[in-house]
Structures are given as structure tokens and as C-alpha cells.
């Protein structure tokens, strides 16, 4: 049994190291591109007469942010006769009434906003986008989710990149309206920034496939049509269409210098929902696309990077299974547990250093307004982000397994609440509340107790290698439990206040 335990743990650790090295490789390419003139540059101008553009705004029950979104797009600096705006509204609450009122006002002032309603939510976001395309023939399509605030010059800045007829999609960077709202939003913004700088930038620098992120980007209409249109068979319809399009030969660009403010979720229940959708969707795309991807004529290096791209979410079940196996070492090996685990601990050190290097590179070289170039701050933020993701290990592992096994689930939206960085409002007095006390939370509570106990046990016995591993997982679970209970108590306090106000 000890042999099986050791080699299974070794295999999981090898997977973690592979993930870390792949991230470090992207960070190296990104950093190198910065040194080769890959930083700030003027946006190219569109030659000749400006083309027609369709802006699609897919929404579902967005009563808190729909007006903000509509008023922002009404300020776009683009010829009105060249711009059509579609609000693709699948809402089932008073969002529709709010939107209708605002659209009537804005259209009276000269905007060109079409309020499009469907009979049902078939296909979810992908279905709404495809339905909107059937009603318009504009040459270019730009898409924004409800929690974004497009800047007035967005279209004029991005359109010039399509002067090259081979360019099929341009993705821009997300900025954050409320990155400093709380510790949770600071951690989340750090992770998203790392994706856009290190991952998107690193893949582009290595001439690998990049992806549309579902919002804050623009497509050439011919690219969407050529790849077969939007499909709802994966929760991440954006990643799916991205790979299908690039396999057809279209060139994708990531423009880091253009950004759009967006709202981060401020509660852990919303982050769980968002992470589940992203993680499961990526696994679904891997299940769907990898066979065709490897049968294609793409270079081997691009296939390897693309495989890591689609299967990055496997890191969650890998780390989760590893944590369970590592917890068994004191029981399986007794007094020899530390010695048996030492080679695996060395592998983990390599993986951890690689991941921290990647995230620190993103933080210190990234092109975003709130960048903190201090290395120690970047290391601290890296560990905080890794603690959070490890604490959500079971939750995201379930998502990955469902995606790989082809189990279909509904598209669950992430609530947007119009919460800004300097807001101090209580966020629980609202609709769109997600469940936060689940069986998964019960497991997380038990895991917290387990790894805290193992941490104390290792400290008592001087097992320094095991101590570092157990303390890492304990920190992750403690963080998740803390943010969950914080949400529970805030909800109860708000409910009590509401009842007292009614009395």
C-alpha cells in the first residue's frame, strides 16, 4: 500500500510541477516580449471610411447594473450611422422594465439601441449572441457583459487592428472598478491580471493560440461565420469559438494597452459560481477540441501550449487529490513519513517557485493601472491567490470532472451588484443571492480541522517538509471558511435589520 501511495503522490506532484513550469514558460515569454518592444505602442488607425460595428450586450437579470451599462455605451465615440447596439435581454425580472425605460430615453437622444427579447433562454449566452447576429449584418462585432463599462474611445482604438485582413479577433484587458473593495477582491483582481498579462501575453509572445474572454473584445463577422458560429455545448463558448476560429487560420491579437473597467464579484458565493463555470467550461472545450486540435497541421509547440491552455483546470483535481494523499503519510509511514515525503517535497518546491515566478512576473511587468512592482508584494499576493484556489479545490475539481465526463448543467450567471471600490454598502439586501452553505462547505470545514491538526502534528514532531505542505492547505481552507462565514453573518445581520425595520 505504501508503494501505491508513494507513486500516486509522485504522479500528482509531477502534474503540479508541469503546470508550474508551463506557467513559468509563459511568464518568460511575456517578460521577453516586454524587452523586445512589446510594451506600450500607439493604436493603429483604420484606413479609409470607418466600417459598420455591432455592439452586443448579453444580459440576464441585471437590475443593478443594466442602466450603468446602457448609459456607458450611449457615450461611445463612433459614427451613429455605423454603430448598432443590441441589448440581448433574457431577463425574467424587472431588469427588462428598467432597460426599456433607459433605452427609450437614450434613443430619443440619438442612440441606436435595440432591445431584443427571446421567447426562452435556449443556448444561454451563446444562444443570445447567435440570435442577435441573425438580425444584423455589421462587419465587426464587439461584446460586453453587464458588469463592464466600455470607454467612449473603445471602438476607435480597437478597430485599426483589423486593417490586417487575417486578424479575426482582438481581445483587450479587463480593468477593475473595485479591486480595492476588500481582501477578496484584491486577491481576485491579482489572479485576473495574471491571466491577461502573463497567460494571454505569454501565449501571444510564443505565437500560440490565445482566446476571446467573453467580453471586452471585437470579432470580424466573417471569422464567427467561418468557424460555424456560437455554440452552447460548452459553458465557455468564448474559448470554444476561439480554438475553432484559429484552427481555421484566423489570427488573434491580445492588446494589453486597451482596458475596460469592470466589476469584480465581492462575495465568495459569487466567486464560486464564476469559478465553477470557467473551470468546467475549459474542461468541456478540452474534451471537445483536443482530438481535432492534435490532428491539425499546427506546429508541435503550439499543440503543447494549446493543450495546457485547454486542460489548465486539471490542476484543481490534481492538487486536491495530492492533498488527500499527503494527509495519509503519517498514518502510512509512521516515524518515516518525513523521509518518505522528502523527494516529493523537493518537486513541490520547484513547482511552487515556478508558479510564484509566473505570478510575480505578471504583477511586476503587467500593463495595468494598479500595478505594484515591488517583488515581495508580488510574492505575497501570489501566495494569497494560491491559498484561495487551493481552498476551492474540491469545488473546482467537481466542475472539472463534470466537464470531462460531459455532464451538462445550466449556465449560472455571476451576480453583479454595482459595488465600487469606495462603497461601504451592505451587499446582502438584494435579489440574486446564491447558496453558500452546501455539502461542499461541510467538507471544507472538515478539511480545515484535518490540516490544522496535521500542521500541529508536524510542528510537534519537527517534520518541516510535511509542515510546509499541511500549513499551505490549512491556510487555503481557513481562508475559504473565513470568507464563507463572513458572508453568512453579513446576511443574518441584514435579515435582522430588515425584520426590525418592518416591525
Secondary structure, 3 states (H helix, E strand, C coil): CHHHHHHHHHHHHHHHHHHHHHHHHHHHHHHHHHHCCCCCCCCCCCCCCCCCEEEEEEECCCCCCHHHHHHHHCCCCCCHHHEEEEEEECCCCCHHHHHHHHHHHHHHCCCCEEEEECCCCCCHHHHHHHHHHCCCCCCEEEECCCCEECCCCHHHHHHHHHHCCCEEEEEEEEEECCCCCCHHHHHHHHHHHHHHHHHHHHHHHCCCCCCCCCCCEEEEHHHHHHCCCCCCCCCCHHHHHHHHHHHCCCEEEEEEEEEEEECCCCCHHHHHHHHHHHHHHHHHHHHHHHHHHHHCCCCHHHHHHHHHHHHCCHHHHHHHHHHHHHHCHHHHHHHHHHHHHHHHHHHHHHHHHHHHHHHHHHHHHCCCCCCCCCHHHHHHHHHHHHHHHHHCHHHHHHHHHHHHHCCCCCCCCCCCCCCCCCCCCCCCCCCCCCCCCCHHHHHHHHHHHHHHHHHHHHHHHCCHHHHHHHHHHHHHHHHHHHHHHHHHHHHHHHHHHHHHHHC
